[in-house]
């Protein structure tokens, strides 16, 4: 496929450069990385190499002269039909039509594996995302990170890595105690008892529902217990119910996890204490003002950070360090990627510093910050949930526009950019809605193939050499960009390119459909009909793969 062809072209150019150096046509020395790119102008070929431009300064030669010396030394390659030099010093490659046609067969044969890469050294990668405190339902802000994390994990897996998707359950600390006391108060109120909500308690309507639910299931059992015992018992039930709610809400948008990791296990198993002791032995812990501090200024930070407060309570930062020690040193992940919300931006550098203090290369930890989401209904900003009063929940959003629209729109923008989610656009059944546009292309493909089957047409023997129309060949070229895109998205951690590619692929298919009649009833047209049906089948594979990677459905009818 094209990803291998790009690498082969890079190898051809490297071979030619080495031979030019051996012959004295180029000065000796290490070569810069050889990047193979796609020219923006298709008249310049299918692939382009800019090595002559990179070599010009060191070689003290004109880039065009370098290109002219390299081109005759390029080994032959059956997939390449021609090589041209273009100012100011590019070497452009054009693939052969026969090779391009044959890729239709390859796409169909790969099926659901189309686009997948094979790495000589795959990494064990953990992607941790969402990880909101289990004190309330998932809201729209969390939903963006959820879709981003699951989409990125799918792309990394397609790129050949061994990926683990993880949710970190923050079930320790002050906020959980506030949640437990809030639920206890709502439970007592549901029983008709007088009970004041704690200061800074969780006031959402969902807590009233949760309190009534516990009262219905357990009666006055907890009201007859000593308060401390009752809060602990009811808190455990509330935690389990909130996690079940969070899991169900996320599954409604196609987000699942391989691991749900409990923060409390860090304390129960001694890993937290071991981590603090490790930092102390490595010289990064000091006692000051009655508290325990991480001396992050030794690692280039502007200030030191508290690990254990003077009250003896650990900070979230301390447990985060223990958690990441578990990721890297206990479970042995090669790379860890965290998807965090915008409110965690200030936490990034100190956690990377902490990784260094544990002896872990900080570059192995990548933290992606997902910016805020604004919901719009036409020109109006949706500021609050109809039912919850202060937040718009993920469940409400899915009920409003559907899971597919949620996933497509949240994936379509880079995480560092703030985004507006247009609820009206997401529900439109027109080509203005990109979700509808892409899925309609798939449904049209399914319709064509159903029609062919009803007519008893078997396209498995179709001759792809008959595919010569520019619209046909452009569609093949667009399909073949998917493996390249997967490689790029995985390397840059940029899944937002996938929705745009899916749009482009759908556009290429719609154009082909307009330009080329697929199913003809004329006997003389049967060979081209079968060839085009094979191309349609390959398009089905490619578009289905896009939808699958985005976590979206592939509708057979619309």
TITI-445139 format. One line per 2 residues: number of its first residue (from 1); for each residue x, y, z of C-alpha. Coordinates in nm, 4 decimals. Each point is the difference from the previous one (the first is absolute). Example, Ala and Ser with C-alpha at 12.3 -4.5 7.8 and 13.67 -1.06 7.14 Angstrom:
2
1 = 1.2300,-0.4500,0.7800 | 0.1370,0.3440,-0.0660 $
***
This chain:
558
1 = 0.0000,0.0000,0.0000 | 0.0977,0.3674,-0.0122 $
3 = 0.1584,0.0045,0.3447 | 0.2463,-0.2643,-0.1130 $
5 = 0.0445,0.1844,-0.3303 | 0.0908,0.3201,0.1830 $
7 = 0.2634,-0.1869,0.1953 | 0.1270,-0.1665,-0.3177 $
9 = 0.0337,0.3388,-0.1689 | 0.1971,0.1271,0.2998 $
11 = 0.2261,-0.3052,-0.0289 | 0.0458,0.0605,-0.3757 $
13 = 0.1076,0.3589,0.0613 | 0.2329,-0.1050,0.2812 $
15 = 0.1601,-0.2601,-0.2281 | 0.0435,0.2586,-0.2746 $
17 = 0.1554,0.2525,0.2414 | 0.2424,-0.2595,0.1366 $
19 = 0.1022,-0.0942,-0.3544 | 0.0461,0.3682,-0.0912 $
21 = 0.2283,0.0411,0.3001 | 0.1956,-0.3118,-0.0971 $
23 = 0.0492,0.1357,-0.3514 | 0.1022,0.3402,0.1317 $
25 = -0.3028,0.1730,-0.1544 | -0.1015,0.1083,0.3512 $
27 = 0.2254,0.0701,0.2990 | 0.0116,-0.2732,0.2632 $
29 = -0.1716,0.0369,0.3343 | -0.3159,-0.1010,0.1827 $
31 = -0.3250,0.0484,-0.1869 | -0.2964,0.1875,0.1545 $
33 = -0.3279,-0.1833,0.0493 | -0.1624,-0.0741,-0.3342 $
35 = -0.3634,0.1082,0.0158 | -0.2435,-0.1170,-0.2665 $
37 = -0.3005,0.2265,-0.0299 | -0.3004,0.0475,-0.2246 $
39 = 0.0156,0.3151,-0.2170 | -0.2963,0.2334,0.0426 $
41 = -0.0160,0.0384,-0.3776 | -0.0782,-0.3399,-0.1615 $
43 = 0.1743,0.1186,-0.3166 | 0.3245,-0.0370,0.1932 $
45 = -0.0455,-0.3733,0.0418 | -0.1161,-0.2299,0.2766 $
47 = 0.3003,0.0228,0.2322 | 0.2766,0.2532,0.0480 $
49 = 0.3423,0.0004,0.1666 | 0.1777,0.3201,0.1048 $
51 = 0.3396,-0.1518,0.0856 | 0.1889,0.2205,-0.2537 $
53 = -0.1230,0.3090,0.1847 | 0.1209,-0.1391,0.3317 $
55 = 0.3412,-0.0929,-0.1429 | 0.0623,0.3279,-0.1824 $
57 = 0.1711,0.1922,0.2807 | 0.2276,-0.2818,0.1181 $
59 = 0.0866,-0.1034,-0.3573 | 0.0388,0.3631,-0.1150 $
61 = -0.1954,-0.0866,-0.3112 | -0.3142,0.1202,-0.1716 $
63 = -0.2960,-0.2228,0.1030 | -0.0963,-0.0543,-0.3645 $
65 = 0.3536,-0.1203,-0.0762 | -0.0197,-0.2458,0.2907 $
67 = -0.3352,-0.1300,-0.1265 | 0.1446,-0.0442,-0.3488 $
69 = 0.2857,-0.2076,0.1407 | -0.2260,-0.2155,0.2168 $
71 = -0.2753,-0.0791,-0.2501 | 0.2031,-0.2200,-0.2409 $
73 = 0.1244,-0.2041,0.2969 | -0.3476,-0.0932,0.1280 $
75 = -0.0554,-0.3788,-0.0147 | -0.2999,-0.1125,-0.2033 $
77 = -0.3297,-0.0647,0.1761 | -0.2955,-0.1627,-0.1743 $
79 = -0.2521,0.2180,0.1848 | 0.1611,0.3188,-0.1303 $
81 = -0.0904,0.1106,-0.3533 | 0.2111,0.3125,-0.0148 $
83 = 0.2360,0.2330,0.1859 | 0.0285,0.3733,-0.0601 $
85 = 0.2029,0.2859,0.1420 | -0.1809,0.3197,0.0941 $
87 = 0.1287,0.3383,0.1234 | 0.1383,0.0913,0.2393 $
89 = 0.1319,-0.3523,0.0547 | -0.2712,-0.2628,0.0392 $
91 = 0.0067,-0.3549,-0.1325 | -0.3567,-0.0967,-0.0904 $
93 = -0.1252,-0.3555,-0.0485 | -0.3070,-0.1145,-0.1903 $
95 = -0.1458,-0.3447,0.0714 | -0.0853,-0.2334,-0.2863 $
97 = -0.3637,-0.0408,-0.0955 | 0.0302,-0.3791,0.0077 $
99 = 0.1313,0.0086,0.3583 | -0.2760,0.2388,0.1018 $
101 = -0.2702,-0.2207,-0.1514 | 0.1372,-0.3068,0.1735 $
103 = -0.0372,0.1677,0.3411 | -0.3782,-0.0371,-0.0338 $
105 = 0.0511,-0.3740,0.0412 | 0.2284,0.0599,0.2995 $
107 = -0.2515,0.2200,0.1803 | -0.2753,-0.2597,-0.0390 $
109 = 0.2252,-0.2842,0.1136 | 0.1067,0.1900,0.3131 $
111 = -0.3604,0.0706,0.0956 | -0.0336,0.1117,0.3619 $
113 = 0.3795,0.0089,0.0330 | 0.0353,0.2597,-0.2751 $
115 = 0.2198,0.2846,0.1171 | 0.1592,-0.1988,0.2829 $
117 = 0.3773,0.0260,0.0300 | 0.2523,-0.2545,0.1195 $
119 = 0.2831,0.1302,0.2175 | 0.3302,-0.1747,0.0542 $
121 = -0.0021,0.1277,0.3592 | -0.3514,0.0804,0.1171 $
123 = -0.0261,0.1900,0.3258 | -0.2147,-0.0781,0.3009 $
125 = -0.2056,0.3176,0.0199 | -0.2457,0.0970,0.2690 $
127 = -0.2614,0.2628,-0.0809 | -0.1709,0.1318,0.3130 $
129 = -0.2997,0.2239,-0.0564 | -0.3224,0.1343,0.1523 $
131 = 0.0967,-0.0992,0.3596 | -0.2476,0.2454,0.1528 $
133 = -0.0745,-0.0254,0.3699 | -0.2889,-0.2470,0.0477 $
135 = -0.2048,0.2698,0.1698 | -0.2355,0.0866,-0.2855 $
137 = -0.1027,-0.0842,-0.3554 | 0.2292,0.0474,-0.2989 $
139 = -0.0607,0.3392,-0.1589 | 0.0699,0.1465,-0.3434 $
141 = 0.3480,0.1210,0.0963 | 0.0987,-0.3528,0.1004 $
143 = -0.1583,-0.1389,-0.3169 | 0.2501,0.1746,-0.2252 $
145 = 0.2928,-0.1596,0.1839 | -0.1805,-0.3350,-0.0019 $
147 = -0.0402,-0.0025,-0.3775 | 0.3503,0.1365,-0.0539 $
149 = 0.1539,-0.2682,0.2219 | -0.1916,-0.2916,-0.1494 $
151 = 0.0637,0.1223,-0.3555 | 0.3699,0.0453,0.0652 $
153 = 0.0230,-0.3451,0.1588 | -0.1615,-0.1575,-0.3084 $
155 = 0.2433,0.1782,-0.2314 | 0.3029,-0.1024,0.2065 $
157 = -0.1213,-0.3613,-0.0072 | -0.0491,0.0196,-0.3772 $
159 = 0.3551,0.1356,-0.0264 | 0.1269,-0.3218,0.1572 $
161 = 0.0409,0.0881,0.3670 | -0.1283,-0.2028,0.2948 $
163 = -0.2482,0.2393,0.1588 | -0.1711,-0.0063,0.3376 $
165 = -0.2925,0.2365,0.0654 | -0.0272,0.1013,0.3636 $
167 = -0.2327,0.1925,0.2301 | 0.1567,0.1208,0.3257 $
169 = -0.2635,-0.0048,0.2735 | 0.0673,0.2852,0.2427 $
171 = -0.1683,-0.1779,0.2898 | 0.2220,0.1401,0.2764 $
173 = 0.0358,0.3469,0.1452 | -0.2092,0.2888,0.1271 $
175 = -0.2467,0.0252,-0.2893 | -0.1099,-0.3596,0.0411 $
177 = -0.0669,0.0607,0.3696 | -0.2121,0.3026,-0.0933 $
179 = -0.1876,-0.2163,-0.2518 | -0.0617,-0.2716,0.2601 $
181 = -0.1345,0.2516,0.2558 | -0.2137,0.1659,-0.2688 $
183 = -0.1548,-0.3335,-0.0920 | -0.0599,-0.0835,0.3661 $
185 = -0.1894,0.3276,0.0428 | -0.2099,-0.0594,-0.3131 $
187 = -0.0718,-0.3543,0.1172 | -0.1269,0.1231,0.3353 $
189 = -0.2107,0.2648,-0.1737 | -0.1489,-0.2696,-0.2225 $
191 = -0.1081,-0.1777,0.3196 | -0.1701,0.3190,0.1191 $
193 = 0.2704,0.0809,0.2559 | 0.1545,0.3404,0.0630 $
195 = 0.3557,0.0117,-0.1392 | 0.2193,0.2914,-0.1028 $
197 = 0.2205,-0.0255,-0.3073 | 0.3717,0.0361,0.0767 $
199 = 0.1796,0.3210,-0.0860 | 0.1040,-0.0091,-0.3673 $
201 = -0.2136,-0.3125,-0.0399 | -0.1164,-0.1427,-0.3320 $
203 = -0.3293,0.1767,-0.0687 | -0.0963,-0.1399,-0.3408 $
205 = -0.3392,-0.1564,-0.0620 | 0.1725,-0.3347,-0.0601 $
207 = 0.0853,-0.0113,0.3727 | -0.3699,0.0213,0.0869 $
209 = -0.0666,-0.2900,-0.2382 | 0.2884,-0.1974,0.1465 $
211 = -0.1159,0.0604,0.3572 | -0.3534,-0.1161,-0.0849 $
213 = 0.1400,-0.3072,-0.1754 | 0.2072,-0.1030,0.3031 $
215 = -0.2961,0.0612,0.2325 | -0.2250,-0.2124,-0.2216 $
217 = 0.2464,-0.2875,-0.0097 | 0.1203,0.0025,0.3630 $
219 = -0.2780,0.1653,0.2022 | 0.1146,0.1584,0.3274 $
221 = 0.2890,-0.2453,0.0479 | 0.2682,0.2710,-0.0116 $
223 = -0.2055,0.2441,0.2067 | 0.0253,-0.2446,0.2906 $
225 = 0.3816,-0.0100,-0.0149 | 0.2492,0.2335,0.1656 $
227 = 0.0543,0.2875,-0.2443 | 0.3648,-0.0721,-0.0838 $
229 = -0.0771,-0.3638,-0.0682 | -0.3065,0.0908,-0.2050 $
231 = 0.1897,0.2551,-0.2122 | 0.2683,-0.2582,-0.0807 $
233 = -0.2546,-0.2693,-0.0893 | -0.2253,0.2225,-0.2050 $
235 = 0.3040,0.1553,-0.1638 | 0.1126,-0.3370,-0.1330 $
237 = -0.3440,-0.0591,-0.1513 | -0.0050,0.3498,-0.1491 $
239 = 0.3440,-0.0477,-0.1524 | -0.1060,-0.3242,-0.1681 $
241 = -0.3184,0.1613,-0.1331 | 0.1854,0.3041,-0.1362 $
243 = 0.2587,-0.2202,-0.1710 | -0.2791,-0.2068,-0.1562 $
245 = -0.1635,0.3217,-0.1230 | 0.3278,0.1346,-0.1388 $
247 = 0.0750,-0.3310,-0.1706 | -0.3472,-0.0128,-0.1571 $
249 = 0.0183,0.3630,-0.1167 | 0.3384,-0.0552,-0.1601 $
251 = -0.1071,-0.3246,-0.1661 | -0.2926,0.1922,-0.1531 $
253 = 0.2580,0.2007,-0.1933 | 0.2112,-0.3048,-0.0864 $
255 = 0.2693,0.0559,0.2645 | 0.1245,-0.3044,0.1895 $
257 = 0.3056,-0.0732,0.2124 | 0.2312,-0.2954,0.0450 $
259 = 0.0864,0.0999,0.3578 | -0.1832,0.1901,0.2744 $
261 = 0.2759,0.0851,0.2492 | -0.0967,0.0930,0.3541 $
263 = 0.2018,0.2708,0.1753 | -0.0640,-0.1623,0.3376 $
265 = 0.1988,-0.3071,-0.1071 | 0.3132,0.2154,-0.0030 $
267 = -0.0414,0.0448,0.3748 | -0.1286,-0.3492,0.0779 $
269 = 0.2924,-0.1726,-0.1731 | 0.2687,0.2304,0.1388 $
271 = 0.0904,0.1456,-0.3400 | -0.0654,0.3545,0.1155 $
273 = 0.2336,-0.0345,0.3004 | 0.2640,-0.1662,-0.2196 $
275 = -0.0177,0.2883,-0.2463 | 0.0505,0.2676,0.2655 $
277 = 0.2942,-0.1983,0.1399 | 0.1501,-0.0336,-0.3497 $
279 = -0.0221,0.3755,-0.0528 | 0.1601,0.0524,0.3418 $
281 = 0.2874,-0.2361,-0.0768 | 0.0529,0.1720,-0.3348 $
283 = 0.0368,0.3310,0.1830 | -0.3223,0.1714,-0.1081 $
285 = -0.1900,0.0198,0.3324 | 0.0318,0.2547,0.2792 $
287 = -0.1970,0.0914,0.3126 | -0.1111,0.3590,0.0308 $
289 = -0.2742,0.1836,0.1904 | -0.1253,-0.3306,0.1371 $
291 = -0.0618,-0.1363,-0.3500 | 0.1850,-0.2368,-0.2334 $
293 = 0.1200,0.1653,-0.3224 | 0.1185,-0.1230,-0.3386 $
295 = 0.3038,0.2144,-0.0840 | -0.0932,0.0430,-0.3635 $
297 = 0.2171,0.3125,-0.0273 | 0.2950,-0.2417,-0.0188 $
299 = -0.1496,-0.1165,-0.3299 | -0.0551,0.3431,-0.1514 $
301 = -0.3461,0.0810,0.1384 | -0.0789,0.3520,0.1242 $
303 = -0.1101,-0.1211,0.3408 | -0.0077,-0.3045,0.2255 $
305 = -0.3270,-0.1906,0.0444 | -0.1693,-0.1412,0.3081 $
307 = -0.0275,-0.3788,0.0177 | -0.1492,-0.0392,0.3494 $
309 = -0.1825,0.2858,0.1715 | 0.0712,0.0965,0.3585 $
311 = -0.3229,-0.1844,0.0884 | 0.1603,-0.3228,-0.1208 $
313 = -0.2301,-0.0244,-0.3031 | 0.1714,-0.0748,-0.3322 $
315 = -0.0620,0.2348,-0.2917 | -0.1385,-0.1081,-0.3353 $
317 = 0.3467,0.0669,-0.1375 | 0.1536,-0.2571,0.2360 $
319 = -0.2422,-0.2735,-0.1022 | 0.0512,0.0947,-0.3676 $
321 = 0.3721,-0.0597,0.0398 | -0.0660,-0.3401,0.1570 $
323 = -0.2428,-0.0803,-0.2805 | 0.2558,0.0828,-0.2664 $
325 = 0.2668,-0.1982,0.1804 | -0.2426,-0.2909,-0.0238 $
327 = -0.0462,0.0621,-0.3737 | 0.3661,0.0195,-0.0897 $
329 = 0.1875,-0.2057,0.2590 | -0.2564,-0.2577,0.1154 $
331 = -0.1899,-0.0662,-0.3234 | 0.2798,0.0923,-0.2386 $
333 = -0.1733,0.2158,-0.2595 | 0.2397,0.1390,-0.2577 $
335 = -0.2121,0.3072,-0.0445 | -0.2814,0.1608,0.1959 $
337 = -0.2469,0.2478,-0.1499 | -0.2375,0.1914,0.2261 $
339 = -0.2987,0.1929,-0.1366 | -0.0770,0.2818,0.2428 $
341 = -0.2456,0.2884,0.0093 | 0.1023,0.3640,-0.0366 $
343 = -0.0140,0.0544,0.3778 | 0.2983,-0.2333,0.0433 $
345 = 0.2420,0.1963,-0.2200 | 0.2063,0.1199,0.2987 $
347 = 0.0512,-0.3578,0.1190 | 0.1848,-0.1166,-0.3115 $
349 = 0.3584,0.1129,0.0558 | 0.0177,-0.1025,0.3652 $
351 = -0.1217,-0.3531,-0.0765 | 0.2596,-0.0346,-0.2760 $
353 = 0.2583,0.1221,0.2513 | -0.1203,-0.2643,0.2441 $
355 = 0.0456,-0.2667,-0.2657 | 0.3615,0.1105,-0.0335 $
357 = 0.0413,-0.0201,0.3774 | -0.1142,-0.3646,-0.0198 $
359 = 0.2691,-0.0722,-0.2585 | -0.2448,-0.0038,-0.2910 $
361 = 0.0821,0.1957,-0.3156 | -0.2640,0.2779,0.0046 $
363 = -0.0338,-0.0266,-0.3794 | -0.1733,-0.3347,0.0549 $
365 = -0.2892,0.1889,0.1612 | -0.2200,0.2029,-0.2334 $
367 = -0.2843,0.2099,0.1362 | -0.2594,0.1231,-0.2493 $
369 = -0.2149,0.2894,0.1176 | -0.3566,0.0030,-0.1324 $
371 = -0.1470,0.3496,-0.0137 | -0.3513,0.1124,0.0831 $
373 = -0.3158,-0.0721,-0.1973 | -0.2791,0.2497,-0.0651 $
375 = -0.3388,-0.1378,-0.1010 | -0.1997,0.2086,-0.2456 $
377 = -0.3635,-0.0248,-0.1070 | 0.0025,0.2086,-0.3160 $
379 = 0.1439,0.3355,0.1070 | -0.0746,-0.0566,0.3680 $
381 = 0.2454,-0.1435,0.2513 | -0.1405,-0.2845,0.2114 $
383 = 0.1130,0.0935,0.3479 | -0.1588,-0.2618,0.2218 $
385 = -0.1687,-0.3359,0.0109 | -0.3781,-0.0059,-0.0024 $
387 = -0.0061,-0.2662,0.2718 | 0.3226,0.0448,0.1943 $
389 = -0.0025,0.3779,0.0318 | 0.3734,0.0646,-0.0287 $
391 = 0.1536,-0.2494,-0.2428 | -0.0955,-0.1604,-0.3288 $
393 = 0.0534,-0.3715,0.0439 | 0.1419,-0.2350,-0.2576 $
395 = -0.3201,-0.2029,0.0139 | -0.2077,0.3054,-0.0926 $
397 = 0.2311,0.0777,-0.2920 | -0.0195,-0.3561,-0.1333 $
399 = -0.3795,0.0038,0.0313 | -0.0068,0.3305,-0.1900 $
401 = 0.2296,-0.0717,-0.2966 | 0.1065,-0.3671,0.0183 $
403 = 0.3297,-0.1680,0.0747 | 0.1352,0.0169,-0.3559 $
405 = -0.0363,0.3779,-0.0195 | 0.1626,0.0368,0.3424 $
407 = 0.3010,-0.2030,-0.1039 | 0.0463,0.1627,-0.3409 $
409 = -0.0286,0.3567,0.1257 | 0.2194,-0.0513,0.3068 $
411 = 0.2675,-0.1689,-0.2119 | -0.0074,0.2616,-0.2724 $
413 = 0.1921,0.2707,0.1850 | 0.3504,-0.0114,0.1447 $
415 = -0.0151,-0.0274,0.3808 | 0.1852,0.3273,0.0608 $
417 = -0.2677,0.1984,-0.1841 | -0.3203,0.1074,0.1694 $
419 = -0.3035,-0.1252,-0.1880 | -0.3618,0.0816,-0.0583 $
421 = -0.2343,-0.2964,-0.0296 | -0.2927,0.0959,-0.2225 $
423 = -0.2956,-0.2085,0.1157 | -0.2179,0.0997,-0.2954 $
425 = 0.2653,-0.0896,-0.2567 | 0.0637,-0.3347,0.1714 $
427 = -0.3650,-0.0968,-0.0507 | -0.0368,0.1121,-0.3615 $
429 = -0.0547,-0.2688,-0.2611 | 0.1751,0.1841,-0.2808 $
431 = 0.3410,0.0261,-0.1589 | 0.0673,0.3034,0.2237 $
433 = 0.0326,-0.2430,0.2899 | 0.3361,-0.1799,-0.0400 $
435 = -0.1227,-0.3000,0.2002 | -0.2973,-0.0475,-0.2313 $
437 = 0.2203,0.0623,-0.3061 | 0.2513,-0.2728,0.0900 $
439 = -0.2548,-0.2564,0.1134 | -0.2149,0.0668,-0.3061 $
441 = 0.2993,-0.0893,-0.2186 | 0.0246,-0.3347,0.1802 $
443 = -0.3747,-0.0602,-0.0331 | 0.0189,0.0795,-0.3714 $
445 = 0.2833,-0.2532,-0.0368 | -0.2077,-0.2630,0.1813 $
447 = -0.2970,0.0764,-0.2263 | 0.2070,-0.0437,-0.3166 $
449 = 0.1383,-0.3337,0.1173 | -0.3497,-0.1210,0.0999 $
451 = -0.1303,0.0902,-0.3458 | 0.2854,-0.1918,-0.1615 $
453 = -0.0707,-0.3056,0.2145 | -0.3690,0.0170,-0.0872 $
455 = 0.1005,-0.0034,-0.3664 | 0.2171,-0.3063,0.0627 $
457 = 0.3257,0.1814,-0.0756 | 0.3196,-0.1520,0.1382 $
459 = 0.2735,0.2627,-0.0104 | 0.2727,-0.2153,0.1581 $
461 = 0.1433,-0.0615,-0.3469 | -0.0236,0.3617,-0.1131 $
463 = 0.3039,0.1203,-0.1959 | 0.1465,0.3027,0.1828 $
465 = 0.2108,0.0811,-0.3084 | -0.3184,0.1476,-0.1470 $
467 = -0.0029,0.2744,0.2652 | 0.1532,0.2854,-0.1988 $
469 = -0.2386,0.2917,0.0502 | 0.1596,0.2875,0.2011 $
471 = -0.2865,-0.0159,0.2524 | 0.0700,-0.3711,0.0547 $
473 = 0.3749,0.0456,0.0411 | -0.0422,0.3011,0.2285 $
475 = -0.2288,-0.2070,0.2225 | 0.2628,-0.2739,0.0235 $
477 = 0.2669,0.2568,0.0870 | -0.2185,0.1478,0.2721 $
479 = -0.0647,-0.3440,0.1531 | 0.3711,-0.0746,0.0065 $
481 = 0.0708,0.3053,0.2133 | -0.1589,-0.1630,0.3060 $
483 = 0.3030,-0.2107,0.1067 | 0.2240,0.3065,-0.0376 $
485 = -0.2423,0.2055,0.2039 | -0.0103,-0.2607,0.2777 $
487 = 0.3793,0.0081,0.0193 | 0.0024,0.3808,0.0180 $
489 = -0.2849,0.0257,0.2536 | 0.1631,-0.2583,0.2264 $
491 = 0.3385,0.1735,-0.0163 | -0.1441,0.3452,0.0698 $
493 = -0.2889,-0.1075,0.2258 | -0.2403,0.1897,-0.2267 $
495 = -0.3211,-0.1974,-0.0588 | -0.1820,0.3146,-0.1157 $
497 = 0.1263,-0.0600,-0.3555 | -0.2190,-0.3107,-0.0345 $
499 = -0.3425,0.1705,-0.0306 | 0.1362,0.2305,-0.2703 $
501 = 0.1445,-0.2972,-0.1883 | -0.3341,-0.1831,0.0271 $
503 = -0.1678,0.3050,-0.1540 | 0.2546,0.0068,-0.2827 $
505 = -0.0443,-0.3720,-0.0639 | -0.3787,0.0392,-0.0081 $
507 = 0.0395,0.2915,-0.2433 | 0.2240,-0.2086,-0.2260 $
509 = -0.2561,-0.2789,0.0004 | -0.2945,0.2312,-0.0711 $
511 = 0.1967,0.1527,-0.2917 | 0.0819,-0.3443,-0.1405 $
513 = -0.3675,-0.0967,0.0282 | -0.1026,0.3121,-0.1914 $
515 = 0.2591,-0.0480,-0.2741 | -0.0101,-0.3767,-0.0494 $
517 = -0.3101,-0.2127,-0.0398 | 0.0597,-0.3054,0.2159 $
519 = -0.2723,-0.2562,-0.0743 | -0.0971,-0.0177,-0.3657 $
521 = -0.2582,-0.2340,-0.1512 | 0.1807,-0.0018,-0.3356 $
523 = 0.1773,-0.3353,-0.0572 | 0.2911,0.1777,-0.1666 $
525 = 0.0467,0.2072,0.3177 | 0.0227,-0.2986,0.2345 $
527 = 0.3844,-0.0063,0.0218 | 0.0196,0.3654,0.1081 $
529 = -0.2993,-0.0519,0.2303 | 0.1817,-0.2800,0.1824 $
531 = 0.3210,0.2029,0.0209 | -0.1839,0.2990,0.1430 $
533 = -0.1871,-0.2185,0.2467 | 0.3353,-0.1207,0.1221 $
535 = 0.1053,0.3630,0.0464 | -0.3240,0.0685,0.1880 $
537 = 0.0711,-0.2996,0.2234 | 0.3484,0.1346,0.0746 $
539 = -0.1572,0.3371,0.0815 | -0.2305,-0.1785,0.2432 $
541 = 0.3015,-0.1502,0.1761 | 0.1840,0.3322,0.0223 $
543 = -0.2961,0.2056,0.1184 | -0.1055,-0.2668,0.2496 $
545 = 0.3529,0.0070,0.1391 | -0.0221,0.3771,0.0487 $
547 = -0.3326,-0.0285,0.1784 | 0.1303,-0.2841,0.2161 $
549 = 0.3104,0.1954,0.1041 | -0.2220,0.2942,0.0915 $
551 = -0.2258,-0.2329,0.1989 | -0.2985,0.0702,-0.2231 $
553 = -0.2617,-0.2233,-0.1587 | -0.0016,-0.0890,-0.3708 $
555 = -0.3690,0.0145,-0.0991 | -0.1130,-0.2249,-0.2843 $
557 = -0.3048,0.2210,-0.0624 | -0.0855,0.3643,0.0664 $
***
